[in-house]
Amino acid sequence: MRTTVDLPEALLVEAKVRAARQGAKLKDVIAEAIEQGFEAMAKNKTSKLENARVVEPDGGGLAFVECEPSPEIAKMSVDEILRLEQETLMQEDLRSAGITD
């Protein structure tokens, strides 16, 4: 299946080098790395979403996932969480625009 993914340049370079050394296609090296990552996550089972549940509001509306917050987030105020979210979104926007620090 064809898709587009933005990768950090260093990660893409490493994947290309591995593909060249193995005599493999880049897509195969990336797919294998993703599979190995998913397998490692499944073995660790350290997901914070183990107790997550999908909440569908009465009367319609957008469903959402409810889960336990990480200990770091649980200690933060709403203003701190919103500021962190805004900073993260700004960083993502800058990266997407090709602007880095």
C-alpha positions in Angstrom: 0.0 0.0 0.0 1.3 3.4 -0.9 1.4 6.2 1.7 3.4 9.3 2.6 5.2 9.7 5.9 7.5 12.5 7.1 10.6 11.0 8.7 13.5 12.8 10.4 16.3 13.1 7.8 18.8 11.1 10.0 16.3 8.2 10.2 15.8 8.2 6.5 19.5 8.2 5.8 20.0 5.3 8.2 17.2 3.3 6.5 18.8 4.0 3.1 22.2 2.9 4.3 20.8 -0.3 5.8 18.9 -1.0 2.6 22.0 -0.6 0.5 24.1 -2.8 2.8 21.5 -5.5 2.8 20.8 -5.2 -0.9 17.1 -4.7 0.0 14.4 -2.3 -1.1 14.0 0.8 1.2 10.3 0.0 1.7 11.2 -3.5 2.9 13.7 -2.2 5.4 11.2 0.4 6.8 8.4 -2.2 7.0 10.6 -4.6 8.9 11.7 -1.8 11.3 8.1 -0.9 12.0 7.1 -4.6 12.5 10.0 -5.1 14.9 9.0 -1.9 16.8 5.4 -3.1 17.1 6.5 -6.5 18.3 8.8 -5.0 20.9 6.0 -2.8 22.2 3.6 -5.8 22.4 6.2 -7.7 24.4 6.8 -4.8 26.8 3.1 -4.2 27.4 3.9 -1.0 29.0 1.1 0.8 27.2 -0.6 3.5 29.2 -3.7 2.7 27.2 -4.3 -0.7 28.7 -7.3 0.7 30.7 -8.4 2.9 27.9 -12.0 2.9 26.8 -13.9 4.6 23.9 -16.6 7.0 25.2 -19.5 7.8 22.9 -21.4 10.8 24.2 -25.2 10.4 24.7 -27.1 12.1 21.9 -24.3 11.8 19.4 -21.2 13.8 19.1 -17.5 12.9 18.6 -16.4 9.7 20.4 -13.1 9.9 22.3 -10.7 7.7 24.2 -10.6 8.0 27.9 -7.5 6.7 29.8 -5.4 7.3 32.9 -3.0 10.2 32.5 0.7 9.7 33.0 2.0 10.7 36.5 3.7 13.8 35.0 0.5 15.0 33.3 -1.6 14.3 36.4 0.4 16.8 38.4 0.0 19.6 35.8 -2.6 22.3 35.8 -5.0 22.7 32.9 -3.1 25.8 31.8 0.2 23.9 31.8 -1.3 21.1 29.7 -2.8 23.5 27.2 0.6 25.4 27.0 2.4 22.1 26.4 -0.1 21.1 23.7 0.3 24.5 22.0 4.1 24.2 22.0 3.9 20.7 20.6 1.5 21.8 17.8 3.7 24.8 17.0 6.8 22.5 16.8 4.9 20.1 14.5 3.8 23.0 12.2 7.4 24.4 12.0 8.7 20.9 11.1 6.0 20.5 8.5 7.0 23.9 7.0 10.6 22.9 6.9 11.6 25.4 9.6 13.8 24.0 12.4 15.4 25.6 15.5 
